[in-house]
Each structure stands twice: as structure tokens, then as C-alpha cells.
Amino acid sequence: MLSPSAILSAKVLIVDDQEANVRLLERMLAGAGYTSVVSTIDPFQVCELHRKNSYDLILLDLQMPGMDGFQVMEGLKAIEIDGYLPVLVITAQPEHKLRALKAGARDFVSAPFDVAEVLMRVHHMLEVRLLHLETKRLYAQLVAEHKEDEEYFRLLALHLREVLWVADGIQTKMRYVSPAYETVWGRTRQTLFDSPQSFLDAVDPKDKERVVDAVAKRQQTGRYEEEYRIRRPDGSVRWIWDRGYPVPDEQGLNKPVAQEHQGPVHLLISDVVMPVMGGRPLAERIAALRPGIKVLYVSGYAPDAVVRNGAVESQAAFLQKPFTPSTLIRKAREALDQ
């Protein structure tokens, strides 16, 4: 359980090109007791600041000159390799809200600000973010300290109030289900082992179509996050926050990427922004496996924008989308000759 002091001491970054808005949000958060709040009016600084400080929450204005909030979120995706952007967007445009959520923002607040709404959404997002990070920390600690002993994993899962299950990539076989599933769903774990998709049977009819669609998309992207209601056998209703992500191997790469090709590999061609891992961290990890490999980055964003974001190095070989086959061949040759 998170303490109030943990939430109030969480690291928050405010990003807005309007100084008056920044000062107003700072006063709101300071008045509520938040003690680690910083700000910037320069959107080009956001990615590098987040890379250095790993903020628990970024309050991000969408309409800024030079680089808007949507471009900032694209840059952040290269840093947050697990796909979770701790972003609460600020917008006065109703049509931007859905677009922002689709771009990866977790929530939004409307301008002009309502103090109660801002504080409620900030508190909720920080609570979810810190719980997520704590769960990841405990899991990583457990794996690092007791890698050979699955009994420790079982004991950790046994005492988690949250439900944890481990399945294969397309969820046709369930590897593990924590005891909390029986408490939360009111159904036996064996039902999930017998039929890995049976958890959907409990989803409220009002939410089921959306959840089924999200589960289907997960098989393509590897990521999944939904809030929905379930109906337990006793007729009671519970809200569920359900999140899934691919588990990397020891070197931080998913198996299809990590498996080594027997022959030489001279060039990596990678998109800059991808759902699970950005191009730069991917290149760094593959370079550890294959020293000397050359890299050509591709992106729909202009090279100066991705360099300012810190998504790629300034001297890196880069090709902007869209491109022709002949251009790709020429840039690949240049990258190999560097």
C-alpha cells in the first residue's frame, strides 16, 4: 500500500509554453503538498529531462510552438520501452482528447483548470504509476536474486493482492496464475489453465466488445491495457485494471530479436519510435551482442526533431519517411561505409 508521503514526493514535470499556466499548476500542486515539482516552457527539453530524471508524471500541454505535445509523446516512447507514458495532457480542444489517448497519454485535464479535477487526476495517475513501478521493482529484484528458484516467485505471487498470470505470446497456454485470481474473479485458477480466454466470460456485457478487441490487438503489438468491469458468480461487480506486456530475455530483448543469426550481420535498419522499445536502446543492446554493427534509423519525423528529442545521436545515419527503394539502398551503403 502506498503511503501519502510517497505520492506527494513523486517527481512531476510541468510542460507548457505559457508561463502563467506553469505558475498556476505549480501553485495548485504545492498547495496540495507535492514537494518535487519542476517545469519547463521548452518542449524540446522534455525528452532529455525525462531521460535523466525519470519523472513519475508529466503534465503536458498539447499546443506549443515548434514542437507540439503529440511530437513530445512520440519522443518519450523511445525512452519508455515498456510502452507506458506517464503523461497527463492539458488541452482546451475537445477534439484533441481522444487523439491524445490514442497517442499514449494516460489521461487529460481541460483548460481552463478546475482545481479539484486537476488534483484528483494527478493523484490517481501517480498512485497507478507508483504501484506499477513497485510491482516491477519487486519482480526484477526477485528474478535477480533467486533466478534459479521458482519457489520465491510463487511466494511473492502468493502474497500479492493483485492478480498475476503468465501466458505464452498468443495466450493459448497459461504458464502461471496467482491465487489472487480466485479472490478477485471468484473463479478457480484451473478454469484459466483449462481455457486461457475464459476470464473474458466474466467481463460485463457493456465492456466485453471493447476488451475482446483489445485482447486481439495485443497479439499483434504485445501490449495491452484496459479498465473494465467483471461480474462475479455471486452477482457482485468489480472494476479491473488489466495490463499486459511481453517479458524480455536476459539481455532485454524479446526472443525473435535476441536469437543470434549464425552468419555476420553488418547493418541494423530500425524505426526510431516503436511500441515496446525505441530504436536507440534497441541499437545499443544489439551492438552489445554484435560489436561493430552499423545502424540506419528511419522515421517520419525530421532529423533535427529526433536529435533534439534525444531519440537518436546527432551523428547517426538517418533516413526520413517516406523514401524510395533507391534512396534506401543509397543510405544503407552510406551507413555501411561510415
Residue frames relative to the residue before (quaternion, step in Angstrom):
aa qw qx qy qz dx dy dz
M 1.0000 0.0000 0.0000 0.0000 0.00 0.00 0.00
L 0.3973 -0.7271 0.5087 0.2339 3.59 -0.84 0.97
S 0.3746 -0.7029 0.5548 0.2405 3.55 -1.05 0.77
P 0.6186 -0.5429 0.4009 0.4023 3.63 -1.14 0.48
S 0.6382 0.5390 -0.3391 0.4326 3.60 1.02 -0.73
A 0.6132 0.5481 -0.3563 0.4435 3.60 1.08 -0.65
I 0.6671 0.4842 -0.3017 0.4791 3.58 0.97 -0.81
L 0.7001 0.4809 -0.2805 0.4471 3.59 0.87 -0.91
S 0.7034 0.4257 -0.2721 0.5000 3.59 1.18 -0.41
A 0.3942 0.7240 -0.4777 0.3038 3.61 1.27 0.11
K 0.4917 -0.6825 0.4686 0.2699 3.56 -1.13 0.73
V 0.0474 -0.8098 0.5829 -0.0461 3.56 -0.65 1.19
L 0.1220 -0.7704 0.6228 0.0616 3.57 -1.04 0.88
I 0.1854 -0.7608 0.6148 0.0940 3.58 -0.89 0.99
V 0.0475 -0.7973 0.6016 -0.0125 3.59 -0.83 1.04
D 0.3064 0.7169 -0.5693 0.2608 3.57 -0.50 1.22
D 0.4150 -0.7284 0.4839 0.2510 3.58 -0.84 0.92
Q 0.6363 0.5004 -0.3280 0.4870 3.60 1.28 -0.21
E 0.4180 -0.7393 0.4743 0.2317 3.56 -0.47 1.24
A 0.6308 0.5489 -0.3410 0.4295 3.59 1.01 -0.78
N 0.6524 0.5039 -0.3165 0.4694 3.60 0.98 -0.78
V 0.6262 0.5372 -0.3349 0.4552 3.57 1.01 -0.82
R 0.6805 0.4875 -0.2996 0.4577 3.58 0.83 -0.96
L 0.6367 0.5346 -0.3296 0.4475 3.59 1.00 -0.82
L 0.6812 0.4757 -0.2897 0.4751 3.60 0.88 -0.91
E 0.6208 0.5390 -0.3417 0.4554 3.58 1.02 -0.73
R 0.6640 0.4941 -0.3067 0.4700 3.58 0.96 -0.86
M 0.6155 0.5501 -0.3432 0.4481 3.59 1.01 -0.80
L 0.7256 0.4459 -0.2500 0.4607 3.55 0.76 -1.07
A 0.6364 0.5135 -0.3323 0.4700 3.59 1.00 -0.75
G 0.6560 0.5204 -0.3097 0.4505 3.57 0.99 -0.80
A 0.6792 0.4645 -0.2800 0.4946 3.57 1.20 -0.56
G 0.6342 -0.5805 0.3143 0.4025 3.59 1.27 -0.01
Y 0.4527 0.6767 -0.4713 0.3391 3.62 1.22 0.10
T 0.2217 -0.8414 0.4903 0.0498 3.56 -0.75 1.11
S 0.7525 0.3308 -0.1977 0.5341 3.62 1.20 -0.20
V 0.2898 0.7572 -0.5133 0.2815 3.55 0.58 1.24
V 0.0118 0.7747 -0.6316 0.0282 3.58 -0.85 1.01
S 0.1913 -0.7984 0.5650 0.0822 3.57 -1.23 0.31
T 0.0473 -0.7551 0.6502 0.0696 3.51 -1.39 0.25
I 0.2884 -0.7356 0.5818 0.1930 3.55 -1.16 0.61
D 0.6278 0.5209 -0.3213 0.4809 3.58 1.33 0.06
P 0.3142 -0.7857 0.4970 0.1920 3.64 -0.30 1.17
F 0.5972 0.5842 -0.3681 0.4081 3.60 1.15 -0.48
Q 0.6449 0.5326 -0.3206 0.4445 3.60 1.20 -0.35
V 0.5102 0.7221 -0.3984 0.2438 3.57 1.17 -0.59
C 0.6989 0.4861 -0.2976 0.4320 3.59 0.73 -1.01
E 0.6749 0.4775 -0.3068 0.4716 3.58 0.91 -0.84
L 0.6219 0.5274 -0.3401 0.4685 3.61 1.03 -0.70
H 0.6824 0.4725 -0.2967 0.4723 3.58 0.93 -0.88
R 0.6095 0.5498 -0.3571 0.4457 3.60 1.05 -0.70
K 0.7101 0.4527 -0.2545 0.4755 3.59 1.02 -0.82
N 0.8218 0.3150 -0.1119 0.4614 3.59 0.91 -0.93
S 0.2368 -0.8098 0.5084 0.1720 3.62 1.25 -0.27
Y 0.0352 -0.8436 0.5356 -0.0125 3.57 0.56 1.18
D 0.4592 -0.6743 0.5101 0.2726 3.55 -1.13 0.69
L 0.7920 0.0247 -0.0036 0.6100 3.58 1.20 -0.49
I 0.1014 -0.7647 0.6340 0.0551 3.56 -1.06 0.85
L 0.1934 -0.7458 0.6289 0.1038 3.57 -0.72 1.12
L 0.0372 -0.8630 0.4979 -0.0771 3.54 -0.25 1.33
D 0.3229 -0.7159 0.5890 0.1905 3.55 -0.80 1.06
L 0.4020 -0.7402 0.4890 0.2268 3.59 -0.98 0.79
Q 0.7647 0.3327 -0.1842 0.5202 3.58 1.01 -0.73
M 0.2310 0.7485 -0.5788 0.2266 3.53 -0.30 1.35
P 0.5138 -0.6549 0.4497 0.3238 3.61 -1.03 0.68
G 0.7710 0.3554 -0.2604 0.4598 3.56 -1.15 0.64
M 0.7687 -0.1279 0.1282 0.6134 3.56 0.83 -1.02
D 0.2420 -0.7900 0.5432 0.1491 3.59 -0.58 1.08
G 0.7260 -0.4604 0.2988 0.4143 3.55 -1.30 0.18
F 0.6064 0.5562 -0.3603 0.4395 3.59 1.09 -0.61
Q 0.6534 0.4961 -0.3094 0.4809 3.59 1.02 -0.78
V 0.6137 0.5409 -0.3463 0.4593 3.57 1.05 -0.74
M 0.6617 0.5077 -0.3143 0.4534 3.60 0.92 -0.87
E 0.6095 0.5382 -0.3585 0.4586 3.60 1.04 -0.67
G 0.6598 0.4983 -0.3090 0.4700 3.58 1.00 -0.78
L 0.6445 0.5315 -0.3201 0.4468 3.58 1.03 -0.76
K 0.5894 0.5873 -0.3718 0.4117 3.60 1.11 -0.59
A 0.6289 0.5293 -0.3406 0.4564 3.59 1.14 -0.52
I 0.6726 0.4704 -0.2878 0.4935 3.59 1.25 -0.39
E 0.7253 0.3806 -0.2209 0.5295 3.57 0.93 -0.93
I 0.1494 -0.8625 0.4767 0.0806 3.56 0.32 1.26
D 0.6525 0.4951 -0.3457 0.4579 3.61 1.15 -0.28
G 0.5922 -0.6384 0.3345 0.3604 3.57 1.31 0.22
Y 0.6078 0.5571 -0.3654 0.4321 3.62 1.24 -0.13
L 0.1280 -0.7870 0.6012 0.0543 3.58 -0.60 1.16
P 0.2759 -0.7817 0.5344 0.1653 3.63 -0.56 1.10
V 0.3331 0.7803 -0.4491 0.2802 3.56 0.87 1.04
L 0.0975 -0.7355 0.6697 0.0315 3.52 -1.03 1.01
V 0.2109 -0.8270 0.5086 0.1139 3.59 -0.27 1.23
I 0.2770 -0.7260 0.6127 0.1443 3.50 -1.30 0.64
T 0.1902 0.7957 -0.5546 0.1519 3.59 -0.65 1.04
A 0.2902 -0.7288 0.5925 0.1832 3.51 -1.20 0.62
Q 0.6282 0.5391 -0.3160 0.4636 3.57 1.33 -0.07
P 0.3939 -0.7457 0.4798 0.2421 3.65 -0.41 1.15
E 0.6609 0.5266 -0.3231 0.4261 3.60 1.00 -0.76
H 0.6233 0.5541 -0.3444 0.4310 3.61 1.21 -0.32
K 0.5482 0.6664 -0.3985 0.3108 3.59 1.13 -0.51
L 0.6963 0.4545 -0.2800 0.4798 3.58 0.79 -0.99
R 0.6306 0.5333 -0.3346 0.4539 3.58 0.99 -0.79
A 0.6492 0.5219 -0.3159 0.4544 3.58 1.00 -0.83
L 0.6533 0.5041 -0.3171 0.4675 3.58 0.96 -0.83
K 0.6529 0.4999 -0.3136 0.4749 3.58 0.99 -0.78
A 0.6586 0.5139 -0.3046 0.4576 3.59 1.15 -0.61
G 0.6948 -0.4937 0.2734 0.4458 3.59 1.25 -0.12
A 0.4710 0.6583 -0.4621 0.3623 3.61 1.22 -0.11
R 0.4400 -0.7118 0.4867 0.2507 3.57 -1.08 0.72
D 0.7919 -0.0647 0.0804 0.6019 3.61 1.10 -0.61
F 0.2231 -0.7740 0.5735 0.1494 3.58 -1.27 0.04
V 0.1610 -0.7288 0.6490 0.1473 3.54 -1.35 0.35
S 0.3977 -0.7308 0.5113 0.2154 3.53 -1.07 0.76
A 0.2779 -0.7128 0.6172 0.1838 3.52 -1.19 0.67
P 0.4738 -0.1745 -0.8601 0.0726 1.60 -1.99 1.56
F 0.5911 -0.6492 0.3749 0.2978 3.55 -1.14 0.76
D 0.1979 -0.6958 0.6734 0.1523 3.48 -1.26 0.68
V 0.4710 -0.7244 0.4169 0.2821 3.59 -0.48 1.19
A 0.6742 0.5019 -0.3078 0.4458 3.59 0.81 -0.96
E 0.6592 0.5076 -0.3156 0.4563 3.59 0.96 -0.85
V 0.6492 0.5194 -0.3255 0.4504 3.59 0.89 -0.91
L 0.6989 0.4743 -0.2854 0.4529 3.60 0.78 -0.99
M 0.6345 0.5290 -0.3376 0.4512 3.59 1.01 -0.75
R 0.7035 0.4623 -0.2764 0.4636 3.58 0.85 -0.97
V 0.6172 0.5305 -0.3469 0.4661 3.60 1.04 -0.69
H 0.6653 0.5032 -0.3055 0.4592 3.59 0.87 -0.94
H 0.6649 0.5104 -0.3085 0.4497 3.58 0.88 -0.92
M 0.6880 0.4829 -0.2970 0.4531 3.58 0.86 -0.93
L 0.6524 0.5029 -0.3231 0.4659 3.58 0.98 -0.76
E 0.6265 0.5351 -0.3425 0.4514 3.58 0.99 -0.77
V 0.6743 0.4823 -0.2931 0.4762 3.60 0.88 -0.94
R 0.6600 0.5236 -0.3064 0.4431 3.58 0.91 -0.93
L 0.7041 0.4668 -0.2792 0.4564 3.59 0.80 -0.96
L 0.6222 0.5181 -0.3436 0.4758 3.59 1.05 -0.67
H 0.6343 0.5297 -0.3197 0.4636 3.56 1.01 -0.82
L 0.6833 0.4810 -0.2887 0.4673 3.59 0.89 -0.92
E 0.6472 0.5167 -0.3259 0.4560 3.58 1.00 -0.75
T 0.6364 0.5165 -0.3287 0.4692 3.57 1.00 -0.78
K 0.6542 0.5001 -0.3104 0.4749 3.59 0.97 -0.84
R 0.6474 0.5234 -0.3259 0.4479 3.59 0.97 -0.82
L 0.6670 0.4968 -0.3072 0.4626 3.57 0.89 -0.89
Y 0.6549 0.5094 -0.3145 0.4612 3.56 0.97 -0.82
A 0.6666 0.4966 -0.3053 0.4645 3.60 0.91 -0.91
Q 0.6393 0.5246 -0.3222 0.4608 3.57 1.01 -0.81
L 0.6525 0.5244 -0.3078 0.4523 3.53 0.97 -0.89
V 0.6786 0.4887 -0.2966 0.4613 3.57 0.88 -0.95
A 0.6678 0.5149 -0.3093 0.4397 3.59 0.95 -0.88
E 0.7437 0.4318 -0.2292 0.4559 3.57 0.89 -0.93
H 0.8142 0.1738 -0.0524 0.5515 3.56 1.04 -0.73
K 0.0417 0.8672 -0.4949 0.0352 3.52 0.94 0.91
E 0.7376 0.4272 -0.2448 0.4621 3.57 0.93 -0.85
D 0.7197 0.4615 -0.2390 0.4604 3.57 1.19 -0.41
E 0.2401 -0.8059 0.5265 0.1250 3.59 -0.18 1.23
E 0.5201 0.6489 -0.4191 0.3645 3.59 1.19 -0.33
Y 0.6286 0.5319 -0.3426 0.4524 3.61 1.05 -0.68
F 0.6182 0.5283 -0.3384 0.4735 3.56 1.05 -0.74
R 0.6496 0.5194 -0.3170 0.4558 3.57 0.95 -0.87
L 0.6647 0.5051 -0.3048 0.4584 3.58 0.96 -0.85
L 0.6315 0.5177 -0.3389 0.4672 3.59 0.99 -0.76
A 0.6852 0.4842 -0.2881 0.4617 3.56 0.81 -1.01
L 0.6033 0.5877 -0.3486 0.4113 3.57 1.09 -0.74
H 0.7614 0.3757 -0.1921 0.4922 3.58 1.04 -0.77
L 0.4980 0.6258 -0.4447 0.4033 3.59 1.25 0.15
R 0.3707 -0.7095 0.5483 0.2420 3.58 -0.95 0.82
E 0.6206 0.5189 -0.3369 0.4817 3.56 1.23 -0.48
V 0.4794 -0.6498 0.5073 0.3008 3.56 -1.20 0.58
L 0.0444 -0.7801 0.6240 0.0008 3.56 -0.97 0.93
W 0.1063 0.7751 -0.6216 0.0385 3.54 -0.91 0.90
V 0.2245 -0.7553 0.6076 0.0994 3.52 -1.22 0.70
A 0.0155 0.8038 -0.5912 0.0640 3.55 -0.71 1.12
D 0.5941 -0.5265 0.4377 0.4222 3.55 -1.27 0.14
G 0.7730 -0.4340 0.2183 0.4080 3.55 -1.31 0.32
I 0.7776 0.2815 -0.1671 0.5368 3.61 1.02 -0.68
Q 0.4434 -0.7458 0.4035 0.2906 3.55 1.33 0.42
T 0.3562 0.6968 -0.5385 0.3124 3.55 0.77 1.09
K 0.7694 0.1867 -0.1288 0.5971 3.57 1.30 -0.25
M 0.2794 -0.7637 0.5634 0.1460 3.56 -0.79 1.06
R 0.2857 -0.7832 0.5347 0.1384 3.59 -0.74 1.10
Y 0.7995 -0.0627 0.0865 0.5910 3.58 0.98 -0.83
V 0.0306 -0.7606 0.6482 0.0193 3.57 -1.17 0.69
S 0.3676 -0.7490 0.5037 0.2241 3.60 -0.69 1.04
P 0.6462 -0.5510 0.3641 0.3825 3.61 -1.17 0.55
A 0.5653 0.6240 -0.3881 0.3748 3.61 1.14 -0.57
Y 0.5148 0.6396 -0.4270 0.3788 3.62 1.17 -0.39
E 0.6729 0.5006 -0.3069 0.4500 3.59 0.92 -0.84
T 0.6485 0.5133 -0.3139 0.4663 3.59 1.12 -0.69
V 0.7255 0.4397 -0.2412 0.4713 3.57 0.88 -0.98
W 0.7670 0.3651 -0.1973 0.4894 3.60 0.75 -1.03
G 0.3392 -0.7442 0.5074 0.2715 3.57 1.13 -0.58
R 0.6231 0.4846 -0.3364 0.5136 3.57 1.24 0.50
T 0.5642 -0.6158 0.4213 0.3536 3.58 -1.12 0.53
R 0.5822 -0.5749 0.4466 0.3621 3.54 -1.23 0.52
Q 0.5956 0.5968 -0.3675 0.3924 3.55 1.07 -0.68
T 0.5971 0.5656 -0.3731 0.4294 3.59 1.08 -0.63
L 0.6685 0.4862 -0.2988 0.4768 3.58 1.09 -0.69
F 0.6137 0.5197 -0.3471 0.4825 3.59 1.09 -0.63
D 0.6765 0.4982 -0.2930 0.4565 3.58 0.97 -0.87
S 0.7967 0.0254 0.0281 0.6032 3.57 1.03 -0.83
P 0.2970 -0.8197 0.4599 0.1684 3.62 0.03 1.27
Q 0.6910 0.4527 -0.2880 0.4843 3.62 1.15 -0.43
S 0.4462 0.7378 -0.4346 0.2601 3.60 1.25 -0.06
F 0.5129 0.6314 -0.4390 0.3814 3.62 1.16 -0.28
L 0.5907 0.5891 -0.3608 0.4170 3.58 1.19 -0.52
D 0.5550 0.6279 -0.3957 0.3758 3.60 1.15 -0.48
A 0.6999 0.4744 -0.2660 0.4629 3.56 1.16 -0.61
V 0.5033 0.6734 -0.4252 0.3352 3.60 1.23 -0.27
D 0.5443 -0.6323 0.4490 0.3199 3.55 -0.95 0.94
P 0.5736 -0.6230 0.4031 0.3469 3.63 -0.91 0.87
K 0.6243 0.5524 -0.3506 0.4268 3.60 1.07 -0.65
D 0.7554 0.3746 -0.1907 0.5026 3.60 1.13 -0.60
K 0.5179 0.7197 -0.3968 0.2372 3.56 1.17 -0.58
E 0.6504 0.5237 -0.3432 0.4300 3.62 0.81 -0.87
R 0.6575 0.5119 -0.3027 0.4626 3.58 0.97 -0.89
V 0.6803 0.4896 -0.2929 0.4601 3.59 0.92 -0.90
V 0.6358 0.5204 -0.3308 0.4643 3.60 0.95 -0.84
D 0.6469 0.5134 -0.3150 0.4675 3.58 0.99 -0.83
A 0.6566 0.5103 -0.3077 0.4623 3.59 0.99 -0.85
V 0.6321 0.5246 -0.3284 0.4662 3.59 1.01 -0.78
A 0.6468 0.5160 -0.3196 0.4618 3.58 0.99 -0.80
K 0.6626 0.4976 -0.3057 0.4690 3.59 0.97 -0.81
R 0.5757 0.5992 -0.3777 0.4086 3.59 1.10 -0.66
Q 0.6397 0.5412 -0.3375 0.4290 3.58 1.00 -0.73
Q 0.6702 0.4624 -0.2970 0.4988 3.59 1.24 -0.36
T 0.7859 0.3447 -0.1652 0.4861 3.59 0.90 -0.92
G 0.4234 -0.7034 0.4714 0.3220 3.61 1.13 -0.57
R 0.7198 0.3919 -0.2410 0.5198 3.61 1.23 -0.28
Y 0.0075 -0.7959 0.6017 -0.0663 3.52 -1.18 0.67
E 0.1926 0.7621 -0.6071 0.1163 3.58 -0.98 0.83
E 0.1568 0.7867 -0.5770 0.1536 3.56 -0.65 1.11
E 0.2133 -0.7082 0.6514 0.1690 3.52 -1.31 0.50
Y 0.1645 0.7915 -0.5705 0.1448 3.58 -0.81 0.96
R 0.4707 -0.6570 0.5131 0.2888 3.54 -1.34 0.21
I 0.1277 -0.7543 0.6335 0.1156 3.54 -1.21 0.58
R 0.2873 -0.7203 0.6037 0.1848 3.54 -1.25 0.53
R 0.3042 -0.7763 0.5326 0.1451 3.53 -0.59 1.22
P 0.6812 -0.5004 0.3293 0.4209 3.62 -1.17 0.38
D 0.6799 0.4833 -0.3035 0.4606 3.61 1.11 -0.57
G 0.6112 -0.5882 0.3318 0.4128 3.60 1.32 0.11
S 0.5473 0.6177 -0.4052 0.3933 3.61 1.22 -0.23
V 0.3284 -0.7376 0.5657 0.1678 3.55 -1.26 0.58
R 0.0369 -0.7853 0.6179 0.0108 3.57 -1.00 0.87
W 0.3770 -0.6882 0.5705 0.2425 3.52 -1.17 0.71
I 0.1522 -0.7902 0.5920 0.0443 3.56 -1.00 0.93
W 0.1339 -0.7181 0.6732 0.1150 3.56 -1.10 0.79
D 0.0556 -0.8351 0.5443 -0.0573 3.56 -0.32 1.32
R 0.0592 0.8083 -0.5794 0.0866 3.56 -0.68 1.10
G 0.0051 -0.8049 0.5931 -0.0186 3.56 -0.93 0.89
Y 0.0314 0.7905 -0.6109 0.0305 3.56 -1.14 0.59
P 0.5678 -0.6010 0.4271 0.3659 3.61 -1.15 0.51
V 0.3485 -0.7234 0.5580 0.2094 3.57 -1.07 0.75
P 0.3272 -0.7695 0.5128 0.1946 3.61 -0.63 1.08
D 0.5384 -0.5949 0.4738 0.3630 3.54 -1.29 0.22
E 0.7963 -0.3433 0.2016 0.4555 3.59 -1.29 -0.12
Q 0.7323 0.4064 -0.2403 0.4907 3.60 1.08 -0.58
G 0.6175 -0.6033 0.3282 0.3836 3.55 1.24 0.34
L 0.6403 0.5086 -0.3299 0.4718 3.59 1.25 0.15
N 0.4933 -0.6244 0.5023 0.3383 3.55 -1.14 0.55
K 0.7015 -0.5430 0.2685 0.3755 3.53 -1.07 0.78
P 0.6659 0.5060 -0.3568 0.4162 3.66 0.76 -0.84
V 0.6788 0.4656 -0.2893 0.4887 3.61 1.11 -0.66
A 0.7056 0.5151 -0.2704 0.4046 3.55 0.91 -0.96
Q 0.5706 0.5963 -0.4037 0.3949 3.60 1.08 -0.51
E 0.3623 -0.7762 0.4813 0.1859 3.54 -0.64 1.13
H 0.3995 -0.6754 0.5750 0.2316 3.51 -1.01 0.94
Q 0.5189 -0.6798 0.4202 0.3033 3.59 -0.90 0.89
G 0.7213 0.4211 -0.2511 0.4893 3.58 1.03 -0.69
P 0.6883 -0.4731 0.3385 0.4333 3.59 -1.28 -0.01
V 0.1414 -0.7405 0.6487 0.1042 3.55 -1.26 0.55
H 0.1835 -0.8364 0.5133 0.0577 3.56 -0.50 1.20
L 0.8224 0.1517 -0.0279 0.5476 3.60 1.05 -0.71
L 0.1667 -0.7366 0.6487 0.0941 3.55 -1.08 0.89
I 0.0946 -0.7560 0.6459 0.0478 3.59 -0.87 1.01
S 0.0771 0.8344 -0.5314 0.1245 3.57 -0.41 1.22
D 0.4774 -0.6094 0.5506 0.3123 3.53 -1.19 0.68
V 0.5172 -0.6482 0.4593 0.3184 3.59 -1.13 0.55
V 0.7953 0.2068 -0.0828 0.5638 3.57 0.86 -0.99
M 0.1092 0.7797 -0.6029 0.1288 3.56 -0.67 1.19
P 0.6752 -0.5606 0.2946 0.3783 3.62 -1.08 0.65
V 0.7954 0.3343 -0.1776 0.4734 3.61 0.72 -1.01
M 0.8045 -0.0208 0.0574 0.5908 3.58 0.92 -0.88
G 0.4405 -0.7034 0.4946 0.2580 3.57 -0.87 0.93
G 0.6859 -0.5206 0.3293 0.3873 3.56 -1.26 0.42
R 0.6639 0.5239 -0.3189 0.4279 3.58 0.94 -0.85
P 0.6990 0.4288 -0.3065 0.4833 3.66 0.73 -0.85
L 0.5934 0.5527 -0.3690 0.4542 3.60 1.12 -0.61
A 0.6688 0.5017 -0.3021 0.4579 3.58 0.88 -0.93
E 0.6391 0.5319 -0.3274 0.4488 3.58 0.99 -0.81
R 0.6956 0.4705 -0.2809 0.4645 3.58 0.94 -0.83
I 0.6499 0.4849 -0.3295 0.4836 3.58 1.01 -0.70
A 0.6111 0.5469 -0.3528 0.4506 3.60 1.07 -0.69
A 0.6121 0.5405 -0.3531 0.4566 3.60 1.11 -0.58
L 0.6731 0.4620 -0.2869 0.5013 3.57 1.16 -0.62
R 0.8017 0.1444 -0.0408 0.5786 3.58 1.04 -0.81
P 0.1905 -0.8115 0.5432 0.1006 3.60 0.20 1.22
G 0.7825 0.3342 -0.2526 0.4606 3.53 -1.01 0.86
I 0.4713 0.6740 -0.4557 0.3406 3.59 1.23 -0.13
K 0.3431 -0.7255 0.5603 0.2049 3.58 -1.02 0.81
V 0.2312 -0.7845 0.5683 0.0902 3.57 -1.19 0.66
L 0.0618 -0.7481 0.6597 0.0374 3.55 -1.09 0.86
Y 0.2000 -0.7889 0.5732 0.0954 3.59 -0.61 1.16
V 0.0990 -0.7661 0.6304 0.0768 3.58 -1.15 0.66
S 0.1142 0.7879 -0.5972 0.0974 3.59 -1.08 0.72
G 0.5019 -0.6353 0.4989 0.3091 3.52 -1.29 0.44
Y 0.6156 0.5316 -0.3435 0.4696 3.57 1.30 -0.21
A 0.5927 -0.5789 0.4270 0.3622 3.55 -1.21 0.57
P 0.6134 -0.5949 0.3654 0.3693 3.62 -1.04 0.68
D 0.6458 0.5191 -0.3495 0.4374 3.62 0.95 -0.73
A 0.6327 0.5386 -0.3374 0.4425 3.60 1.08 -0.68
V 0.7059 0.4507 -0.2868 0.4651 3.61 0.82 -0.90
V 0.6150 0.5251 -0.3533 0.4703 3.60 1.13 -0.55
R 0.6582 0.5014 -0.3166 0.4639 3.59 0.92 -0.87
N 0.6517 0.5169 -0.3071 0.4625 3.58 1.10 -0.68
G 0.4488 -0.6779 0.4669 0.3480 3.58 1.20 -0.43
A 0.4241 0.7250 -0.4566 0.2934 3.59 1.27 0.17
V 0.7757 0.0598 -0.0581 0.6255 3.60 1.19 -0.54
E 0.5697 -0.5805 0.4516 0.3668 3.56 -1.26 0.39
S 0.6141 -0.5925 0.3746 0.3626 3.59 -1.10 0.66
Q 0.7281 0.4251 -0.2456 0.4784 3.61 1.07 -0.69
A 0.4483 0.7254 -0.4372 0.2857 3.61 1.25 -0.03
A 0.5093 -0.6033 0.5136 0.3360 3.56 -1.21 0.57
F 0.0095 -0.8256 0.5582 -0.0825 3.57 -0.78 1.08
L 0.0588 -0.7775 0.6260 0.0104 3.55 -1.11 0.84
Q 0.2801 -0.7832 0.5342 0.1509 3.57 -0.64 1.12
K 0.3994 -0.6890 0.5562 0.2375 3.55 -1.11 0.82
P 0.5937 -0.2111 -0.7763 -0.0197 1.56 -2.15 1.32
F 0.1330 -0.7888 0.5951 0.0773 3.58 -1.19 0.47
T 0.4665 -0.6628 0.5119 0.2845 3.54 -1.26 0.45
P 0.6581 -0.5035 0.3624 0.4266 3.62 -1.17 0.35
S 0.6588 0.5135 -0.3226 0.4452 3.60 0.94 -0.83
T 0.6387 0.5169 -0.3257 0.4678 3.58 1.05 -0.75
L 0.6315 0.5304 -0.3280 0.4608 3.56 1.00 -0.81
I 0.6575 0.5051 -0.3137 0.4629 3.59 0.90 -0.89
R 0.6613 0.5100 -0.3120 0.4530 3.59 0.93 -0.87
K 0.6830 0.4782 -0.2910 0.4692 3.60 0.91 -0.91
A 0.6214 0.5301 -0.3470 0.4610 3.59 1.04 -0.68
R 0.6434 0.5146 -0.3199 0.4679 3.57 1.02 -0.82
E 0.6471 0.5169 -0.3169 0.4622 3.58 1.00 -0.83
A 0.6472 0.5194 -0.3192 0.4576 3.58 1.00 -0.85
L 0.6612 0.5032 -0.3056 0.4650 3.60 0.98 -0.82
D 0.7008 0.4748 -0.2717 0.4578 3.58 1.07 -0.70
Q 0.4808 0.6810 -0.4425 0.3305 3.62 1.21 -0.21
